[in-house]
Each structure stands twice: as structure tokens, then as C-alpha cells.
Amino acid sequence: MRDLVIVGAGGFARETAAAVRAVNDLRPRFRLLGFLDDDPALHGTERVGLPVLGGIDRLAEFGDTEVVVCVGNPRNYLARQQIVRRLALPADRYATVIHPSAHLGTACSVGPGTVLLAGAVLTAEATVGEHVAVMPHVVLTHDSRVSDHVTLASGVRLGGGAAVHLGAYVGAGALIREGVTIGEWSQVGMGSVVLRDVPPGEVWVGNPAHRLRAAELPTPAATGPVPQVNGAHPEPEVAPTPDQRWTMPTVVGS
Ligand SMILES: CC(C)(COP(=O)(O)OP(=O)(O)OC[C@H]1O[C@@H](n2cnc3c(N)ncnc32)[C@H](O)[C@@H]1OP(=O)(O)O)[C@@H](O)C(=O)NCCC(=O)NCCS
């Protein structure tokens, strides 16, 4: 067992703690130490029975513990990438948390720092990048591709070969037609039915989905520049090495 610290203490962080406990109930895997959060009002308090240990900068005091960054909401879905940049940790420090009721089908893979909550399903040859939030009952069908720092809210469904690019936020229950692409840092409203490609940096809503407005990402903190929302992001996406990606273990006897 390795120690694990969850960065953030909000809703997604507590959901991840619940997933970690479900993993440990089957086979002890993580020693969950608690949360780190920059909100001083939370320091010294408990969330879901675990301590909020202090601000994010305290992480260095915990040695080579594993980490998972669980921040972000529909109004600030840039935050996870900003914290990952601030931490500047090697990929092997990041845990991949997969709820035991999630299913990874043939040749599916999930990157470090990514969380799959209960009931998520990846059918075949679906790939999920690093630091991705996959909420309950998301379904990624064959050949779908989800890039780093994406958030897929509960019940999102991607048709075959659909792609969600860097940092995009797909709202609860949205349906993405097969082969359609969601551009970098774009946002799709809850319940939308996306039939056409969404360009980078836009908010789309409705059925069929249409452009609502430009995406408004918050002002960057001192942690690094805001990615360009209407062009290439400033850093190339670096693919993790194969041994840093998580695939379904072969079941003995199957
Ligand atoms: C898309 C979204 C970001 C827009 O938020 P917003 O910019 O504050 O938009 P507003 O609420 O001011 O609505 C603007 C217009 O878009 C419409 N609209 C907003 N969200 C919509 C949606 N999901 N589907 C259809 N229309 C939507 C509103 O009805 C309104 O239309 P009107 O101008 O004709 O009255 C937000 O509604 C949304 O869906 N967020 C994702 C929520 C989610 O998935 N949460 C999961 C949490 S785990």
C-alpha cells in the first residue's frame, strides 16, 4: 500500500475518497491520508471522516506519497490543470483511481492522475488521458478519445470515435454523436445533444447543440498562463509512457 493524498476538498475530492474506499474494500491499495486545500477555513476540519491537512504547498512534507488532483467545477474547469502545473510532479507520483464498478473493455487505457467514478464504462479501444475527471455512469464507446484535464460530468455518453480535446468540460447527461470533436477548453451544457464539431474555446448548449457564447475561463493565478482557448495550447500534450497508463488487468482463468 502507498500513501495517497487528495488535492482539493470539494465535491469531486470527496467522491474520489469514496471511490478509494471502495477500491480498498476489495483489496487494500491506498493508505488515504486526507485532503490538501488552499481554503484556510477548511484546515484542521474533517471531510467524509478524513482530515484537511493544510494548504497544497504542504504536499512536500508527505514524501513520495501518491497524489490525485480533484478540483474543478463548471465555473472553473481550468483549476485542475493549474494545480498540476504548480505541483510539477513526475507522472509516477499520480495515482489512477478507478471505482471497482467501472468497466474497462478491450484495449482501453486511462492515464495517471485520472479518476473514474462508479459505473463508468469504456467499451473498446477508448483512451483517456491524464488528470481526467470521469463522473458516474459516463459511457465512452469504441475508439473514443478523451484528452488530458477533461471533465466528463455524470451520464455523458460519447459515440464511437468521438474526441474531447484538452481541458474541455462536458456537462451532465450530454450526448456526443459518433466521430464528433469537442475543441480544447470548450464547454458543453448539461443535457445537450452535440451533432457537429464544437470549435475550441466555445460554450455550446441545446438539442441540437448550438453556440451560446465564448468560453470564459478565469484569470490565471500565479501558477501559469491560461491556455489559449482559440488556438493551440502552449504546451504539447506529452503522452505517458505505456507503463504509466492503466489498463484492465487480465483476469486469471478468463
Ligand atoms: C452551459 C452552461 C455553462 C451555461 O451557463 P451560463 O452561461 O450561466 O448560461 P445561463 O444559465 O445564463 O443561460 C444562458 C442561456 O442558455 C440557456 N442554457 C443554459 N444552459 C443550457 C443547457 N444546458 N441546455 C440548453 N440551454 C441552456 C439558458 O436557457 C439561457 O437561454 P435564454 O438566454 O434563451 O434564456 C450551464 O448552463 C451548464 O449546463 N453547465 C454545466 C452544468 C453541469 O453539467 N453540472 C454538473 C455538475 S457535477
The ligand as an SDF file (V2000), in Angstrom:
LIG
                    3D

 48 50  0  0  0  0  0  0  0  0999 V2000
  -23.8400   25.7010  -20.3800 C   0  0  0  0  0  0  0  0  0  0  0  0
  -23.7500   26.4510  -19.0900 C   0  0  0  0  0  0  0  0  0  0  0  0
  -22.2730   26.5050  -18.6480 C   0  0  0  0  0  0  0  0  0  0  0  0
  -24.2520   27.8740  -19.3640 C   0  0  0  0  0  0  0  0  0  0  0  0
  -24.2230   28.6040  -18.1980 O   0  0  0  0  0  0  0  0  0  0  0  0
  -24.4930   30.2050  -18.2930 P   0  0  0  0  0  0  0  0  0  0  0  0
  -23.5050   30.8260  -19.2380 O   0  0  0  0  0  0  0  0  0  0  0  0
  -24.5410   30.6810  -16.8910 O   0  0  0  0  0  0  0  0  0  0  0  0
  -25.8730   30.2890  -19.0260 O   0  0  0  0  0  0  0  0  0  0  0  0
  -27.2750   30.8580  -18.4760 P   0  0  0  0  0  0  0  0  0  0  0  0
  -27.7840   29.9970  -17.3690 O   0  0  0  0  0  0  0  0  0  0  0  0
  -27.1230   32.3220  -18.2430 O   0  0  0  0  0  0  0  0  0  0  0  0
  -28.2000   30.6240  -19.7450 O   0  0  0  0  0  0  0  0  0  0  0  0
  -27.9810   31.3370  -20.9520 C   0  0  0  0  0  0  0  0  0  0  0  0
  -28.9810   30.7800  -21.9620 C   0  0  0  0  0  0  0  0  0  0  0  0
  -28.5650   29.4570  -22.3240 O   0  0  0  0  0  0  0  0  0  0  0  0
  -29.6040   28.5250  -21.9990 C   0  0  0  0  0  0  0  0  0  0  0  0
  -28.9520   27.3430  -21.4370 N   0  0  0  0  0  0  0  0  0  0  0  0
  -28.0540   27.2860  -20.4250 C   0  0  0  0  0  0  0  0  0  0  0  0
  -27.6710   26.0320  -20.2240 N   0  0  0  0  0  0  0  0  0  0  0  0
  -28.3430   25.2690  -21.0870 C   0  0  0  0  0  0  0  0  0  0  0  0
  -28.3560   23.8790  -21.3420 C   0  0  0  0  0  0  0  0  0  0  0  0
  -27.5870   23.0430  -20.6480 N   0  0  0  0  0  0  0  0  0  0  0  0
  -29.1560   23.4330  -22.3320 N   0  0  0  0  0  0  0  0  0  0  0  0
  -29.9340   24.2840  -23.0380 C   0  0  0  0  0  0  0  0  0  0  0  0
  -29.9520   25.6110  -22.8450 N   0  0  0  0  0  0  0  0  0  0  0  0
  -29.1620   26.0920  -21.8820 C   0  0  0  0  0  0  0  0  0  0  0  0
  -30.4850   29.2250  -20.9790 C   0  0  0  0  0  0  0  0  0  0  0  0
  -31.7960   28.7080  -21.0130 O   0  0  0  0  0  0  0  0  0  0  0  0
  -30.4000   30.6440  -21.4500 C   0  0  0  0  0  0  0  0  0  0  0  0
  -31.2550   30.8160  -22.5620 O   0  0  0  0  0  0  0  0  0  0  0  0
  -32.0550   32.2000  -22.7940 P   0  0  0  0  0  0  0  0  0  0  0  0
  -30.9850   33.2460  -22.9640 O   0  0  0  0  0  0  0  0  0  0  0  0
  -32.8310   31.9160  -24.0420 O   0  0  0  0  0  0  0  0  0  0  0  0
  -32.8740   32.3980  -21.5720 O   0  0  0  0  0  0  0  0  0  0  0  0
  -24.5620   25.7880  -17.9280 C   0  0  0  0  0  0  0  0  0  0  0  0
  -25.9480   26.0130  -18.0770 O   0  0  0  0  0  0  0  0  0  0  0  0
  -24.3420   24.2800  -17.8630 C   0  0  0  0  0  0  0  0  0  0  0  0
  -25.0280   23.4820  -18.4870 O   0  0  0  0  0  0  0  0  0  0  0  0
  -23.3260   23.9020  -17.0490 N   0  0  0  0  0  0  0  0  0  0  0  0
  -22.9710   22.5080  -16.8160 C   0  0  0  0  0  0  0  0  0  0  0  0
  -23.6720   22.0200  -15.5460 C   0  0  0  0  0  0  0  0  0  0  0  0
  -23.2950   20.6070  -15.2180 C   0  0  0  0  0  0  0  0  0  0  0  0
  -23.0940   19.7530  -16.0490 O   0  0  0  0  0  0  0  0  0  0  0  0
  -23.1430   20.3400  -13.9330 N   0  0  0  0  0  0  0  0  0  0  0  0
  -22.7150   19.0570  -13.4610 C   0  0  0  0  0  0  0  0  0  0  0  0
  -22.1010   19.2700  -12.1220 C   0  0  0  0  0  0  0  0  0  0  0  0
  -21.4740   17.7450  -11.4750 S   0  0  0  0  0  0  0  0  0  0  0  0
  1  2  1  0
  2  3  1  0
  2  4  1  0
  2 36  1  0
  4  5  1  0
  5  6  1  0
  6  7  2  0
  6  8  1  0
  6  9  1  0
  9 10  1  0
 10 11  2  0
 10 12  1  0
 10 13  1  0
 13 14  1  0
 14 15  1  0
 15 16  1  0
 15 30  1  0
 16 17  1  0
 17 18  1  0
 17 28  1  0
 18 19  1  0
 18 27  1  0
 19 20  2  0
 20 21  1  0
 21 22  1  0
 21 27  2  0
 22 23  1  0
 22 24  2  0
 24 25  1  0
 25 26  2  0
 26 27  1  0
 28 29  1  0
 28 30  1  0
 30 31  1  0
 31 32  1  0
 32 33  2  0
 32 34  1  0
 32 35  1  0
 36 37  1  0
 36 38  1  0
 38 39  2  0
 38 40  1  0
 40 41  1  0
 41 42  1  0
 42 43  1  0
 43 44  2  0
 43 45  1  0
 45 46  1  0
 46 47  1  0
 47 48  1  0
M  END
$$$$
